[in-house]
Amino acid sequence: MLFALISLCFWGCSEDEIKPYHGGQYLYFSQLKEFGDEDFEVSFNNYPTSDAIIVKIGLGLVGKPFSTDTPYEVSVVAEDESEDKIKNADQKNYHLPDNPMFKAGLSNDTLEVVLLKTEDLKENVKLCLKILPNEYFEGSIPEYEQIKIVFNNIISKPLWWTNDVTKLYLGTYSRKKYEEFVKCTNISDFGKLSTAEKRQYALTFKYYIAVNNVMDKNDTTGEEFPMTVPIN
């Protein structure tokens, strides 16, 4: 009898393993599931040569993958501004894909949202996105259905431009020097580099300044003068 019960249990487990999924398909923001209630925070200050930034947001699928690219719907939600004191973003500062599609055969995909820089973006604004049901997707998982992007165009000295960076690599900070450095190297976070990489990029920038006769500009007075860096 014991042997028969054990055999029955194994048969039941096998049936569960091969039983196909018959439920509906659901989408969710996978970042929220993996990292918790975490907002995207973006500043155009870290991309001084860019007027647009693409934010890639992970999407997860619950259910059987589709055999063809399948449309889904994401809506902008106007959140209460009194709770976090952050204004909702103006439509001129973002662009969502017109007809987003979840790719065939995948369980994970990416939603690309374009943030657009304007001169009046002088404080944090928020863009709240929510997954909506449509004829293909039955909806989302409640705690993973809405995500927030907080962004700004507040111009400031980057945190990585420390005293060591000033003394050893790039010299005194100016907005013009920062923009030219990013234009030359495509490096927006110098602080993440190793010591050898910092030296190499600083030397590359020094050569770039000399070849192009780049002028610096005082952030306060607007006075121009030859740009220099201390690296040798």
HELIX and SHEET records of a PDB file:
HELIX    1   1 LEU A    2  ILE A   18  1                                  17    
HELIX    2   2 SER A   30  PHE A   35  1                                   6    
HELIX    3   3 PHE A   44  ASN A   46  5                                   3    
HELIX    4   4 GLU A   81  ASP A   84  1                                   4    
HELIX    5   5 GLN A   91  ASN A   93  5                                   3    
HELIX    6   6 PRO A  142  TYR A  144  5                                   3    
HELIX    7   7 ASN A  163  ASP A  164  1                                   2    
HELIX    8   8 VAL A  165  LEU A  170  3                                   6    
HELIX    9   9 ARG A  175  THR A  185  1                                  11    
HELIX   10  10 PHE A  190  LYS A  192  5                                   3    
HELIX   11  11 THR A  195  ASN A  212  1                                  18    
SHEET    1   A 5 TYR A  94  HIS A  95  0                                        
SHEET    2   A 5 ASN A 108  LEU A 116 -1                                        
SHEET    3   A 5 ALA A  52  VAL A  62 -1                                        
SHEET    4   A 5 TYR A  26  PHE A  29 -1                                        
SHEET    5   A 5 GLY A 139  SER A 140  1                                        
SHEET    1   B 4 PHE A  40  SER A  43  0                                        
SHEET    2   B 4 GLN A 146  ASN A 152  1                                        
SHEET    3   B 4 VAL A 125  LEU A 132 -1                                        
SHEET    4   B 4 GLU A  73  VAL A  77 -1                                        
SHEET    1   C 4 PHE A  40  SER A  43  0                                        
SHEET    2   C 4 GLN A 146  ASN A 152  1                                        
SHEET    3   C 4 VAL A 125  LEU A 132 -1                                        
SHEET    4   C 4 LYS A  87  ASN A  88  1                                        
SHEET    1   D 2 THR A  70  PRO A  71  0                                        
SHEET    2   D 2 MET A 101  PHE A 102 -1                                        
SHEET    1   E 2 MET A 215  LYS A 217  0                                        
SHEET    2   E 2 GLU A 224  PRO A 226 -1                                        
END                                                                             
